[in-house]
């Protein structure tokens, strides 16, 4: 069961990821129906003995097999365009987080607060605690409040990176000299792991991302402690 669970998408932690999960299932169902239909027709074609030596054209069936795929594509395209629009919409963010990709670590700035910035490095295996996650845990996690609209600004200091957290439905390129932005909302507390998804050099696979979703009052306490220190 563990192997099969790893083949699917992660459990969603944001409304946008829920929509992406639904769209995945919707498209998979359509593809399954097409595969079954085409497989059945090919099987029947191999085993039947029907012949028609005088068949030169069939305009009716040609019209049908042109229109039907167009209708099926519409059932895929319309939900896809809707989700693309939702992913690009910035809805009055409560907090702005800026992240900069380096070779090979991330640095973060809480733009709404003074002097709150830090670097986030992967914890080496020999320094991990017993409850740590190998190749995924970092020394400084991103702490963000749940049920709040978060805007993230992404850039890079050297080469192309990609800030990706699958459970939140986020994958955004970090490009030197360019500031990209996206938004997300976490609807449950927890730890959400991601990694750089752009091949950025020798240690590309050793710059993980850890987002910790906490209730708003815990976030206020944390940000107050960070401001005073």
CORFENGI-V660776 format. One record per run of one state. SS is the DSSP state (alpha for helix, beta for strand, coil for the rest). FROM is the first residue (numbers start at 1). TO is the last residue. If there is no record, write none. Layout:
BEGIN
{{SS,FROM,TO} {SS,FROM,TO}}
END
This chain:
BEGIN
{{coil,1,1} {alpha,2,6} {coil,7,14} {alpha,15,47} {coil,48,58} {alpha,59,88} {coil,89,94} {beta,95,102} {coil,103,104} {beta,105,110} {coil,111,116} {beta,117,120} {coil,121,121} {beta,122,122} {coil,123,124} {alpha,125,127} {coil,128,137} {beta,138,138} {coil,139,141} {beta,142,145} {coil,146,148} {beta,149,156} {coil,157,160} {beta,161,165} {alpha,166,168} {coil,169,169} {beta,170,174} {coil,175,175} {beta,176,176} {coil,177,179} {beta,180,185} {coil,186,189} {beta,190,196} {coil,197,203} {alpha,204,206} {coil,207,207} {beta,208,214} {coil,215,215} {alpha,216,228} {coil,229,229}}
END
